[in-house]
């Protein structure tokens, strides 16, 4: 079960839940359930004494976790993480590059 947050009337979710005890950095994709908006996020988990902290920030588009580059002159490439529903498939048109983050960084 992923998380959700209301922002400007949109419900945002991530496919895989982030455990409260998560330590370190993980790229993670947030999606809107009401539009096609996608944000590639970086989650950083740390412990400060008995307190677990999770910080979310949008990934730098110039330095994504992964980049999909379609070098074809004519084909569109469809892609998604293994095990993720086909309805969440993304696409890169001919000559396009797309930033990519995992829907499930542990999958």
C-alpha positions as CSV (number, residue, x, y, z in Angstrom):
1,X,0.0,0.0,0.0
2,X,1.4,3.3,-1.0
3,X,1.1,6.7,0.7
4,X,-1.2,9.5,-0.4
5,X,-1.3,13.3,0.1
6,X,-3.8,15.9,-1.0
7,X,-2.2,18.8,-3.0
8,X,-4.1,21.3,-5.1
9,X,-7.0,18.8,-5.3
10,X,-4.8,16.0,-6.6
11,X,-4.2,12.7,-4.7
12,X,-0.6,11.7,-4.9
13,X,0.6,8.2,-4.2
14,X,3.6,6.0,-4.6
15,X,3.3,2.4,-5.5
16,X,5.4,0.9,-2.7
17,X,5.2,2.1,0.9
18,X,8.3,3.6,2.4
19,X,9.0,2.0,5.8
20,X,9.4,4.4,8.7
21,X,12.8,2.8,9.5
22,X,14.2,3.3,6.0
23,X,17.8,4.4,6.1
24,X,19.7,5.9,3.1
25,X,18.6,7.2,-0.2
26,X,16.1,5.7,-2.6
27,X,14.6,7.0,-5.9
28,X,10.8,6.7,-5.9
29,X,8.0,7.7,-8.3
30,X,5.0,9.7,-7.1
31,X,1.9,9.7,-9.3
32,X,-1.3,11.6,-9.4
33,X,-4.4,9.4,-9.4
34,X,-6.4,12.2,-11.0
35,X,-4.1,13.3,-13.8
36,X,-1.0,12.0,-15.7
37,X,1.4,14.0,-13.5
38,X,4.4,12.1,-12.3
39,X,7.2,13.3,-10.0
40,X,10.5,11.5,-9.7
41,X,11.4,11.8,-6.0
42,X,14.4,11.0,-3.8
43,X,13.6,9.6,-0.3
44,X,16.2,10.0,2.4
45,X,15.7,8.1,5.7
46,X,17.8,8.7,8.8
47,X,17.6,8.1,12.5
48,X,18.2,10.8,15.1
49,X,18.2,9.0,18.4
50,X,14.8,7.2,18.7
51,X,13.3,9.3,15.9
52,X,13.0,8.1,12.3
53,X,13.1,10.9,9.7
54,X,12.0,10.7,6.1
55,X,12.7,13.6,3.7
56,X,11.2,13.8,0.2
57,X,12.6,16.0,-2.5
58,X,12.1,16.1,-6.3
59,X,15.0,14.6,-8.2
60,X,17.1,17.0,-10.2
61,X,15.9,16.5,-13.8
62,X,19.4,16.9,-15.1
63,X,20.6,13.9,-12.8
64,X,17.8,11.4,-12.6
65,X,18.2,8.0,-11.0
66,X,17.9,6.4,-14.4
67,X,17.5,7.9,-17.9
68,X,15.6,6.2,-20.8
69,X,17.0,7.3,-24.1
70,X,15.1,6.3,-27.3
71,X,17.6,6.7,-30.1
72,X,15.2,5.3,-32.7
73,X,14.4,7.5,-35.6
74,X,10.8,6.1,-35.9
75,X,9.8,3.9,-32.9
76,X,8.1,4.8,-29.6
77,X,9.5,2.8,-26.6
78,X,7.0,1.7,-23.9
79,X,8.6,0.8,-20.5
80,X,7.7,0.0,-16.9
81,X,9.3,-1.7,-14.0
82,X,8.9,-5.5,-13.9
83,X,5.9,-6.4,-11.7
84,X,4.2,-3.0,-12.2
85,X,0.7,-2.9,-13.8
86,X,0.7,-2.3,-17.5
87,X,-1.6,0.7,-17.0
88,X,1.3,2.5,-15.4
89,X,3.5,2.0,-18.5
90,X,5.4,5.1,-19.7
91,X,6.6,6.1,-23.2
92,X,9.5,7.8,-24.9
93,X,8.9,8.9,-28.4
94,X,11.4,8.8,-31.2
95,X,14.6,10.7,-30.2
96,X,13.2,11.5,-26.7
97,X,14.9,11.1,-23.3
98,X,12.9,10.6,-20.1
99,X,14.0,10.6,-16.5
100,X,12.9,7.4,-14.7
101,X,12.5,6.3,-11.0
102,X,11.3,3.1,-9.6
103,X,7.7,2.6,-8.6
104,X,9.0,-0.1,-6.2
105,X,12.7,0.6,-5.3
106,X,12.9,-2.8,-3.5
107,X,11.3,-4.8,-6.4
